[in-house]
Amino acid sequence: MRPLLLGIESSCDETAAAIVRGGRDILSSVVHSQAAMHALYGGVIPELAGRSHLQKILPVIDEALDQAGVRPADIDAVAVTTKPGLIGSLLVGVSAAKGWAWVHGKPLVPVHHIEAHIWAATMEHEEGASAELWPCIALVVSGGHSSIYRCDSPTAFVELARTRDDAAGEAFDKVAHLLGLPYPGGPSVSRLAEEGNPRAYDFPRYRAKDGGLGFSFSGLKTAVLYKVRGESQGGPLPPPEAIPDRADLAASFEQAVCDVLVEQTLVAARREGLRTVLIAGGVACNRRLREELRRKAERVGVRVLMPSPAYCTDNAVMVAGHGAVLLAEGRTAGLGLDAL
């Protein structure tokens, strides 16, 4: 049996629903992004995010059903993100999922947001359907997370390393602000970086003194700040047009982030004796990161699986997909399900 799942995602600032069959076949994907609204403030405002989810969640679910050409009666289960995320945003999705499941008499499947991102990296690849894929290493990089996992199965994950301060996506947002670029910072910095020299500035690359795995981007962010301010270190940020070599700064920052992410991921793969790496999360959209990881992994005989950019950022396809795996293991929940 290849169950048909409705997936619901509302952990941060995207309201999303999708219909997926058998954990892999994508019938529909609808995402309402709040990026334009939050850009006015330079970042996500949790109260506004929750209100927007409340307005959009039911229309988005209906649109996903319409796109897939299915009726509620056709759905076998409802999968919903329950953690981690902004609590107000999560509660909207969880409440909608519980209500929908109760009205239509469907099982409810709680999904961990990060584990769903990891599953998304496998969905579009033939190798992803093979049991031989597991165990593998997964790099999850986004605005809120930068971690490396050992994945022993689609539902068994062990965190090997994480950031000690900023997540990679958060660092992109902060550097975008320093350079006078719009929110969200990842795409803005990357577009400007295309025009610059990634070796123009030798920004620091974090490595733990004890040789352990992990990330830190606060020192890198501060190094960019010092370059932007120049001689007036105590003053306000200069206007964008007064910042020399903006494109070089963007490119050199992006290169430093990518170097650390790729290096640490491949070190983890070597230490664990694994030959497959998955990459997921919003920062996995970054062209330089995707190219660097593929190139350096190929040199050492490691294969890399990654989602299309549309399934790197938050979406409900990954929730419905991973929900099918959890459903097969009987991991359902009652109407007392809560968000965390």
N, C-alpha and C positions, 0 to 999 in steps of 0.2 A: 504494500500500500504506500502511495506517495501522498502524504497529507497536504491539504491546501490550508495555508495559514495566512491570517491577517496579522501584520506587524504594525505596532504603534511605537513611535519614538518622539519624546518631548523632553530630553534631559537638559537641554540648554536653550538655544535660540533658533532651532528648526522644528517646526511641527510637521511630522511625516507619517505616512501610512503606505503600506505596500502589500501586495498579494504575491506569495511565493509558493510554488509547489515542490514538495520533496526536498526542501532545504536549499535548492539550487536554481530552479527554473523561475525566472522573474516574469510575472505576468503584468505587474504594474508597479510604479513607484511615484509617489507624489510628495513633494517637499515644499513647504512654505517657509521661506527664509525671512528672518527678521533683521538681516544685516543692515539694510538701509536705515531702519529705525534706530538701531544701536549706534550706527556711525555718527549720529548727531552728538553722541556723548563720548565717543572714542573707546567704547567697550560695552559689554553686555550689562544692562540694568535689570537685575533679577525681577523686580516687581513688574516692570513693563513686559518682560519675557513671559511671565506667568499669565498676565492678562491677554496677551496676544494668543498664546496657546488656547486659552479658554474660548476665544472667539473663532479660532480656525480649526480646532480638532475635529469636530463632527463633519464640517464640509470636506475636509481633507480625507477622512475615512470614506465618505460617500464617493468622492472622486476616484479613490483607489479601486473601489469595487466596480465603478462604472468603466474605468479604463481596462480592467481585467475581464470585464464581461461576465462577472459572477454575481450571484445573489447571496445574501447572508446564509441561506440554508445550505449553500455549497461549501461554506467554510468549516474546516474540521477543528480549529482551535484559534485562540487569540493570544499572540505573544506581545509582551509590552516591556519596555525598559523600566526597571525599578530602581537601579543604582548603577554607578554614582551619578551625581548631577546636581543641579539647582533644585532644592526641595519643592519650591512652588511650581516649577515647571514639571518636574516628575509627577507630582500629585495630579496634575491635569490629565496626563496620559494614563496613569494608573486608574484614575476614577473613570475615565471614558472607557478603558478596556474592561473594567469590572462591570460597568453598566451594560456594555454591548454584549459581553459574554453571558450575563444573567438574562437579558432580554431574549437572546437567541439560543440559550441552553448549550453554550460551547465551553470546553475546557479553557482554563486560563494558565498561561505559561510565563513565569517571571524570567526576565533576561537581564544579564549583567552587561552593561554598555561596552566595556572594554573587551569582554569575551566575544561579543557580537562583532566588534571591529576586526578581531583576529579571524573569525569565521569568514568575514567578507573578503579577505585576501584569497580565500580558496575557491570562492563560488564560480568564478568565470574561467577556471582552468580545469582541464581534464584531470590533471594530477590531483586536484583537490578532492575528487571523488574516491581516490584510492586510499585504502587503509595504510599503505606503505608510506604515505606522506608523514605520518606521525611516528615518532616524536620529531619535533622541529623547534626552531627558534622564532620568536615573533618580536618585532620592534613596533611598539605603538607610540606614535608621536602626534600630539594635537595641542590645542590651546590650553588644555588642563592636565595633560598626561604626557610623560616621556619615560617609558619603561621598556625593559627587555624581559621576555618570558620564555621559559621552557614549556612547550606544549606537548604533553605526553599523549593526549587524545583531544578530540574536539570539545571535551568538557573538563579536562584536567590541566590546570595551568599553575605554574610556580613562578613567581616573580623573582628574577635574578638580579635586577638592578633597576634603579629609578633615579630621577633627578633629585638633587639635594636642595634645589631652590626653584627657580622658574622652570616651567615646561618650555619646550622648544617653540611652540606656537605663541606662548605668552611673550617670549623674548622677541619674536618677530614683531608682535604688536607694539612693544615698547620701543624697539629700534625704529619702526615706522614713524612713531610719534616724534622721536628725536630728529628724524630726517624730514619732518613735515609732510609725511605721506598719509593718505587716508586709511581708515579702518575698513575691513580687517587687514592687518599688517602683512600677513604672509604673501598674498597675491601682489600687494603694492610693492613690497621690497623686491620680490622676484622679478617683477616687470622692470623696475629700475636697474636691477642687477644685470639684466641682459645687456645693458649698455656699458657696463663697467669691467674693470680688470679684477678678477678674484684674488690675485696675488699682489695687489697694490699695497695692502696693509697686512702686516703679520700679526693678526689678532691672536690672543691666547686660546689654546685648546686645553680644556680641562682633562687631567688624568690624575686619578687617585694616587697618593703617595705610596700606599700599600700595594699598589698593583691591582686593586679590586675594580669591579665594574661599577659604573655609575656616570651620571651627567651633572654638570653645573654650568649654568649660562649667565649667572649674575656678574662674574668677572668680565666676560665677553661684552655684556651689555654696558658695563661701566667703561670699558676701553673705548667703545664706540662713542659714548657720551663725552669722554675727554677729547677725542678727535673732533667732534662736532663743535664743542665750545672753544677749542683752540686755546689762545692765551687768556681769554676771559673766563677762567674756570668757575668763578663764583657768580657770574652774571646769568641773565636769562638765556634761553636758547636763541640762537640767531635765526632770522627768517630763512626759509628754505633756499631762497635765491642767494643768500650770503654764505652758504655752506659750500666750500670748495670740494670738488671731487665727490659729489654725492653718489654718483653711480658706482665709483670705485669703493666707497664705504659700504654701500649696499651689497655689492658683489663679494667683497672680502668678508663681511659678516656672514653672509649666506654660506660661503665656502667653509668658514670655520665651524659653523653648526653642522654642515653636512659631513665634514671630515670626522668630527667626534662621533656622530651618530653611526656612521658606517664602520669606523674603526672598532667601536665598542661592540657593535652587533656581531661583527665577524670574529672578534676575540671570544665572545660568548659561544658562538657556534663551534669554534675550535676547542675550547675548553670542555664543552659538553659532548664533543665528538659527533656533531650533527652536520648534515650536508644540505639542509633546506632551511631557508629563511623566509618568513612572511613579514611584510611591512604594511601597516595600516594606520588609520587616523588622518586627520585633516592635513597635517604637514606632509603626509605621503603623496599629496598632490604635487609637491615641489619637483620641478623638472630636474634640477641639478642633483637633488638627493636620489631620485629614481635612477638617473644615469650613473652616478658615482657608485651606488650600491650594486647595480648590475655589473658594471665594469670590474670593480674590485672583487666581487664575489666570484665572477667567472675565472679570474686569475687563480683562485685557490680552490676551484672545483666545487663551489657552492651554488645551488640554484636558488633563484629568488622568485617568489610569487607575490603579486601586488594587485590590488583592485584597480578598476578604471577610476579616474578622478571623481566621477559622480558618486562612487561608493566608498571613497576615502572620507569625505566629510560626513557629518551625521545624517543618517537616512534610516528608513524602516525596512529596507530590503535585508540588511544585515540582521535585524531583529527577528523578522519572520524566518529568515534562513536558519539562524542559530536556534530559534524556537522549535523548529522541526526536529533537530537533534535532541534537544531537551525533552520534547514530547515523547520521542521514541524511548527515552530512559524513564518515562513516567514522572518527570519533574514538573508537576502541575501544582497549582495553588488554589485555595478557596477565596471567597469574597472578603476575607480578612486581610488579604494581601496589602502591604503598605510599601511606601517608598523610603529610600535611605539616601 
